[in-house]
């Protein structure tokens, strides 16, 4: 089976073109291929498929084999892949995901896709629709005690669930310890992604992320969008920001008119390969 390794500012996935390949058991394949030492090594597996309602469809499987609803970094990579591999000549595409249809706008220079803007959709704030076991219409700075310390969480769904926490210094956070404790907390019956965010300026945020089913990753597109929404709701930032992640930077804007979050950033190839397993 042929595959392509790509990344969006360090959030790396294995992409399989299902117009040419057949994947029988994607959950097991994601688990095998994502292993760092015995597989390819990645944050997960992404299948590029046909769609009856959009130009293309994607399915995302985390490194632990669980299926995710949406990924902004993977979406940008698909935009680059389908254009540069001659699967489309469009620079404005629609992509079917488990979170709904997403629109991609490609920036092309000399035949190469240099950046992709993704319409991440509207944030969902009602805890009943985020799978957060709390009452009310919004979870904004809710106090949660973990390891004897109070943490103030804001919950946002950007196609998948996020728990955003504002901290003084994300670099000082023990993400490997705290991440799984938040992800698997009883408040989140379907688990959650976790973002530790610092406000540098009203237009610049910094973030580390613990991804549900993958662990700490170098970037998370839906997490960055959720962090922006949480910052605006808390009066901490403007609606347009630069988000600094370990793997690089994203530009994000929460449009007041259509209530959609837009995200722009690069996508890069790593290598093509053949899986012999």
The 8 nearest C-alpha neighbors of each residue, nearest first, counted from 0:
[[1, 274, 273, 20, 2, 275, 21, 15],
 [2, 0, 273, 272, 274, 15, 3, 20],
 [1, 3, 15, 272, 14, 271, 273, 0],
 [4, 2, 271, 14, 13, 270, 272, 5],
 [3, 5, 13, 269, 270, 12, 14, 271],
 [6, 4, 268, 269, 267, 12, 11, 3],
 [5, 7, 11, 10, 9, 267, 266, 8],
 [6, 8, 266, 72, 10, 9, 265, 267],
 [9, 7, 246, 247, 10, 6, 218, 265],
 [8, 10, 246, 217, 6, 7, 11, 218],
 [11, 9, 218, 7, 6, 217, 8, 216],
 [12, 10, 6, 41, 42, 9, 5, 7],
 [11, 13, 43, 41, 44, 42, 5, 4],
 [12, 14, 4, 44, 3, 45, 43, 5],
 [15, 13, 45, 3, 2, 46, 44, 4],
 [14, 16, 2, 46, 17, 47, 45, 3],
 [17, 15, 47, 18, 19, 20, 46, 14],
 [16, 18, 20, 19, 48, 47, 21, 15],
 [17, 19, 16, 20, 48, 49, 47, 21],
 [20, 18, 17, 16, 21, 15, 1, 0],
 [21, 19, 17, 16, 18, 0, 22, 15],
 [22, 20, 17, 23, 19, 0, 18, 16],
 [21, 23, 24, 25, 20, 17, 28, 15],
 [22, 24, 25, 21, 28, 26, 27, 20],
 [23, 25, 26, 27, 22, 28, 29, 21],
 [26, 24, 28, 27, 29, 22, 23, 60],
 [27, 25, 64, 29, 28, 24, 65, 60],
 [26, 28, 30, 29, 25, 24, 64, 31],
 [29, 27, 25, 31, 30, 26, 32, 24],
 [30, 28, 44, 26, 32, 64, 27, 31],
 [29, 31, 64, 27, 63, 28, 62, 33],
 [32, 30, 28, 29, 33, 34, 38, 27],
 [33, 31, 38, 39, 29, 34, 30, 28],
 [32, 34, 40, 41, 62, 30, 31, 43],
 [35, 33, 38, 40, 32, 37, 36, 31],
 [36, 34, 40, 38, 37, 33, 39, 41],
 [35, 37, 34, 38, 40, 39, 33, 32],
 [36, 38, 34, 35, 39, 31, 32, 40],
 [39, 37, 32, 34, 40, 33, 36, 35],
 [38, 40, 32, 33, 35, 34, 41, 37],
 [39, 41, 35, 33, 34, 38, 32, 36],
 [42, 40, 33, 12, 43, 11, 39, 13],
 [41, 43, 62, 11, 12, 213, 61, 33],
 [42, 44, 61, 62, 12, 41, 60, 33],
 [43, 45, 13, 60, 29, 12, 59, 14],
 [46, 44, 59, 14, 58, 13, 60, 15],
 [45, 47, 15, 58, 57, 14, 48, 17],
 [48, 46, 57, 16, 17, 56, 15, 45],
 [49, 47, 56, 17, 57, 55, 46, 18],
 [50, 48, 55, 56, 51, 18, 47, 54],
 [49, 51, 55, 56, 53, 52, 54, 48],
 [50, 52, 53, 49, 54, 55, 56, 95],
 [51, 53, 50, 95, 54, 100, 55, 93],
 [54, 52, 93, 50, 55, 94, 95, 51],
 [53, 55, 93, 94, 92, 50, 56, 52],
 [56, 54, 94, 49, 50, 53, 48, 95],
 [57, 55, 95, 48, 94, 50, 49, 47],
 [58, 56, 47, 46, 96, 48, 95, 59],
 [57, 59, 46, 45, 96, 60, 56, 47],
 [60, 58, 45, 67, 66, 44, 57, 61],
 [59, 61, 66, 44, 43, 65, 64, 67],
 [62, 60, 43, 64, 63, 65, 212, 213],
 [61, 63, 43, 213, 42, 33, 30, 64],
 [62, 64, 30, 61, 212, 65, 213, 29],
 [65, 63, 26, 30, 61, 29, 62, 60],
 [66, 64, 61, 60, 63, 26, 212, 67],
 [65, 67, 60, 59, 61, 64, 68, 26],
 [68, 66, 59, 60, 69, 65, 61, 159],
 [67, 69, 97, 98, 159, 158, 96, 66],
 [70, 68, 158, 98, 67, 96, 159, 97],
 [71, 69, 73, 72, 221, 220, 74, 68],
 [70, 72, 220, 74, 73, 221, 75, 69],
 [71, 73, 7, 75, 220, 74, 70, 76],
 [72, 74, 76, 70, 75, 71, 77, 7],
 [75, 73, 71, 77, 76, 72, 70, 78],
 [74, 76, 78, 72, 77, 73, 115, 266],
 [77, 75, 73, 266, 79, 78, 74, 80],
 [76, 78, 80, 74, 79, 75, 81, 73],
 [79, 77, 75, 76, 80, 81, 82, 74],
 [78, 80, 76, 77, 82, 112, 81, 83],
 [81, 79, 77, 83, 82, 78, 84, 76],
 [80, 82, 86, 84, 78, 83, 79, 77],
 [83, 81, 87, 85, 79, 80, 84, 86],
 [82, 84, 85, 80, 81, 79, 111, 112],
 [85, 83, 81, 82, 86, 80, 87, 79],
 [86, 84, 82, 83, 87, 81, 88, 80],
 [85, 87, 81, 84, 82, 88, 83, 80],
 [88, 86, 82, 85, 89, 81, 84, 83],
 [87, 89, 82, 90, 85, 86, 81, 83],
 [90, 88, 91, 87, 92, 82, 105, 104],
 [89, 91, 105, 104, 92, 88, 106, 107],
 [90, 92, 104, 89, 103, 105, 93, 102],
 [93, 91, 103, 102, 54, 90, 89, 104],
 [92, 94, 102, 53, 54, 101, 103, 100],
 [93, 95, 55, 101, 56, 100, 53, 54],
 [94, 96, 56, 100, 53, 99, 55, 57],
 [97, 95, 99, 98, 57, 100, 56, 69],
 [96, 98, 68, 99, 69, 95, 58, 158],
 [99, 97, 158, 96, 68, 69, 100, 159],
 [100, 98, 96, 97, 95, 101, 158, 94],
 [99, 101, 95, 94, 96, 93, 102, 98],
 [100, 102, 94, 93, 118, 95, 99, 119],
 [101, 103, 93, 118, 92, 117, 94, 100],
 [104, 102, 117, 92, 116, 91, 93, 105],
 [103, 105, 91, 116, 115, 90, 92, 117],
 [106, 104, 115, 90, 107, 114, 91, 112],
 [105, 107, 114, 112, 113, 115, 108, 104],
 [108, 106, 112, 111, 113, 110, 105, 109],
 [107, 109, 111, 110, 112, 113, 106, 114],
 [110, 108, 111, 107, 112, 113, 106, 83],
 [109, 111, 108, 107, 112, 83, 82, 113],
 [110, 112, 108, 107, 109, 113, 83, 79],
 [111, 113, 107, 79, 106, 114, 105, 108],
 [112, 114, 106, 107, 111, 265, 108, 115],
 [115, 113, 265, 106, 264, 112, 105, 266],
 [114, 116, 105, 75, 263, 104, 264, 106],
 [115, 117, 263, 104, 262, 103, 105, 264],
 [118, 116, 103, 262, 119, 261, 102, 263],
 [117, 119, 261, 102, 120, 101, 260, 103],
 [118, 120, 260, 261, 117, 101, 259, 121],
 [121, 119, 259, 118, 260, 122, 101, 157],
 [122, 120, 259, 258, 260, 123, 119, 157],
 [123, 121, 157, 156, 124, 155, 120, 259],
 [122, 124, 156, 155, 125, 121, 157, 128],
 [125, 123, 155, 137, 126, 122, 156, 154],
 [124, 126, 136, 137, 127, 128, 123, 129],
 [127, 125, 131, 129, 128, 130, 137, 124],
 [128, 126, 125, 130, 129, 131, 132, 133],
 [127, 129, 126, 125, 130, 123, 124, 131],
 [128, 130, 126, 156, 131, 127, 160, 125],
 [131, 129, 127, 128, 126, 187, 188, 189],
 [132, 130, 126, 187, 186, 129, 133, 127],
 [131, 133, 186, 187, 130, 126, 134, 127],
 [132, 134, 131, 126, 135, 186, 138, 127],
 [135, 133, 132, 136, 126, 127, 137, 138],
 [136, 134, 137, 133, 126, 138, 125, 127],
 [135, 137, 125, 126, 134, 124, 138, 127],
 [138, 136, 125, 124, 135, 139, 126, 154],
 [139, 137, 153, 154, 141, 140, 126, 136],
 [138, 140, 153, 141, 137, 152, 154, 233],
 [141, 139, 151, 152, 153, 142, 138, 233],
 [140, 142, 151, 152, 139, 138, 143, 153],
 [143, 141, 151, 150, 149, 140, 152, 144],
 [142, 144, 150, 149, 151, 141, 145, 152],
 [145, 143, 149, 148, 147, 150, 142, 146],
 [144, 146, 147, 148, 143, 149, 150, 180],
 [147, 145, 148, 144, 149, 177, 180, 150],
 [146, 148, 145, 144, 149, 150, 143, 177],
 [147, 149, 144, 145, 146, 150, 143, 142],
 [150, 148, 144, 143, 142, 145, 151, 147],
 [151, 149, 143, 142, 144, 152, 148, 164],
 [152, 150, 142, 140, 141, 164, 143, 149],
 [151, 153, 140, 164, 141, 163, 162, 150],
 [152, 154, 139, 163, 140, 138, 162, 229],
 [155, 153, 162, 138, 161, 163, 152, 124],
 [156, 154, 124, 161, 225, 123, 160, 122],
 [155, 157, 160, 123, 159, 129, 158, 122],
 [158, 156, 122, 159, 221, 225, 155, 123],
 [157, 159, 98, 156, 69, 68, 160, 221],
 [158, 160, 156, 157, 68, 69, 161, 67],
 [161, 159, 156, 191, 129, 192, 155, 157],
 [162, 160, 192, 155, 191, 154, 193, 156],
 [161, 163, 154, 193, 153, 152, 192, 194],
 [164, 162, 194, 153, 152, 193, 226, 154],
 [165, 163, 195, 152, 194, 151, 196, 166],
 [166, 164, 196, 197, 195, 163, 167, 151],
 [165, 167, 197, 168, 196, 195, 169, 164],
 [166, 168, 197, 169, 165, 198, 196, 171],
 [167, 169, 170, 171, 166, 197, 172, 196],
 [170, 168, 172, 171, 195, 207, 196, 166],
 [169, 171, 168, 172, 207, 173, 174, 206],
 [172, 170, 169, 168, 173, 167, 174, 166],
 [171, 173, 169, 174, 170, 168, 195, 177],
 [174, 172, 175, 176, 177, 171, 178, 170],
 [173, 175, 178, 177, 176, 172, 209, 215],
 [176, 174, 173, 178, 177, 179, 215, 214],
 [177, 175, 174, 173, 178, 179, 180, 172],
 [176, 178, 174, 180, 179, 175, 173, 181],
 [177, 179, 174, 209, 181, 180, 175, 176],
 [180, 178, 182, 181, 177, 183, 176, 175],
 [181, 179, 177, 178, 183, 182, 184, 176],
 [180, 182, 184, 178, 179, 183, 177, 193],
 [183, 181, 191, 179, 190, 180, 184, 178],
 [182, 184, 190, 180, 181, 179, 185, 187],
 [183, 185, 181, 186, 187, 182, 180, 190],
 [186, 184, 187, 188, 183, 132, 190, 181],
 [187, 185, 132, 184, 131, 188, 133, 183],
 [186, 188, 190, 131, 185, 189, 184, 130],
 [189, 187, 190, 185, 186, 130, 131, 132],
 [190, 188, 187, 130, 191, 183, 131, 160],
 [191, 189, 187, 182, 183, 188, 211, 184],
 [192, 190, 182, 160, 161, 211, 187, 193],
 [191, 193, 161, 210, 211, 209, 162, 182],
 [192, 194, 162, 209, 208, 161, 163, 191],
 [195, 193, 208, 163, 207, 164, 196, 162],
 [196, 194, 164, 207, 206, 169, 165, 163],
 [197, 195, 206, 165, 205, 166, 164, 194],
 [198, 196, 205, 166, 204, 165, 167, 199],
 [197, 199, 204, 200, 205, 203, 196, 201],
 [200, 198, 204, 203, 197, 201, 205, 202],
 [201, 199, 203, 202, 198, 204, 236, 235],
 [200, 202, 236, 237, 203, 235, 198, 199],
 [201, 203, 240, 200, 237, 236, 241, 239],
 [204, 202, 241, 200, 240, 199, 201, 242],
 [203, 205, 198, 242, 199, 197, 243, 241],
 [206, 204, 243, 197, 196, 242, 244, 198],
 [207, 205, 196, 244, 195, 243, 197, 208],
 [208, 206, 195, 194, 169, 244, 196, 245],
 [207, 209, 194, 193, 215, 210, 216, 195],
 [208, 210, 215, 193, 214, 178, 192, 194],
 [211, 209, 192, 214, 213, 215, 212, 208],
 [210, 212, 192, 213, 191, 182, 214, 209],
 [211, 213, 63, 61, 210, 214, 62, 65],
 [212, 214, 62, 210, 211, 61, 42, 63],
 [215, 213, 210, 209, 212, 216, 211, 178],
 [214, 216, 209, 208, 210, 213, 217, 175],
 [217, 215, 218, 10, 214, 208, 209, 210],
 [216, 218, 246, 245, 9, 10, 244, 215],
 [217, 219, 10, 216, 244, 246, 9, 8],
 [220, 218, 222, 221, 223, 10, 72, 208],
 [219, 221, 71, 223, 222, 72, 70, 224],
 [220, 222, 224, 223, 71, 219, 157, 70],
 [223, 221, 225, 219, 220, 224, 226, 161],
 [222, 224, 226, 220, 221, 225, 219, 227],
 [223, 225, 221, 227, 222, 226, 220, 228],
 [224, 226, 222, 228, 223, 227, 155, 229],
 [227, 225, 223, 229, 224, 228, 163, 222],
 [228, 226, 230, 224, 229, 225, 231, 223],
 [227, 229, 225, 231, 226, 230, 232, 224],
 [228, 230, 226, 232, 227, 231, 233, 153],
 [231, 229, 235, 227, 233, 236, 228, 232],
 [230, 232, 234, 228, 236, 233, 229, 235],
 [233, 231, 229, 230, 234, 228, 235, 139],
 [234, 232, 230, 231, 235, 229, 139, 236],
 [235, 233, 231, 232, 236, 230, 237, 229],
 [234, 236, 230, 233, 231, 201, 198, 237],
 [237, 235, 201, 231, 230, 234, 202, 238],
 [236, 238, 201, 239, 202, 231, 240, 235],
 [237, 239, 253, 252, 231, 240, 236, 254],
 [240, 238, 252, 237, 251, 202, 253, 241],
 [241, 239, 202, 203, 251, 250, 242, 252],
 [240, 242, 250, 203, 249, 202, 251, 204],
 [241, 243, 204, 249, 248, 205, 203, 240],
 [244, 242, 205, 248, 204, 247, 206, 241],
 [243, 245, 247, 206, 246, 218, 248, 205],
 [244, 246, 217, 247, 218, 243, 207, 206],
 [245, 247, 8, 9, 217, 244, 218, 248],
 [248, 246, 8, 244, 245, 243, 249, 9],
 [247, 249, 243, 242, 244, 241, 250, 246],
 [250, 248, 242, 264, 241, 263, 251, 243],
 [251, 249, 241, 263, 262, 240, 242, 264],
 [252, 250, 262, 240, 261, 239, 241, 249],
 [251, 253, 239, 261, 238, 260, 254, 240],
 [254, 252, 260, 238, 259, 255, 261, 239],
 [253, 255, 258, 259, 256, 257, 252, 260],
 [254, 256, 258, 257, 253, 259, 238, 260],
 [257, 255, 254, 258, 259, 253, 260, 121],
 [256, 258, 259, 255, 254, 121, 253, 260],
 [259, 257, 255, 254, 121, 256, 253, 260],
 [260, 258, 121, 120, 257, 254, 253, 261],
 [261, 259, 253, 119, 252, 120, 254, 118],
 [262, 260, 118, 252, 251, 119, 117, 253],
 [261, 263, 251, 117, 116, 250, 118, 260],
 [264, 262, 116, 250, 115, 249, 117, 251],
 [263, 265, 249, 114, 115, 250, 116, 262],
 [264, 266, 114, 113, 7, 115, 267, 8],
 [267, 265, 7, 76, 75, 6, 114, 79],
 [268, 266, 6, 5, 7, 269, 265, 76],
 [267, 269, 5, 270, 4, 6, 266, 3],
 [268, 270, 5, 4, 267, 6, 271, 3],
 [269, 271, 4, 3, 268, 272, 5, 2],
 [272, 270, 3, 2, 4, 273, 269, 1],
 [271, 273, 2, 1, 3, 270, 274, 4],
 [272, 274, 1, 0, 2, 275, 271, 3],
 [275, 273, 0, 276, 1, 272, 2, 32],
 [274, 276, 273, 0, 1, 272, 38, 32],
 [275, 274, 0, 31, 32, 28, 273, 38]]
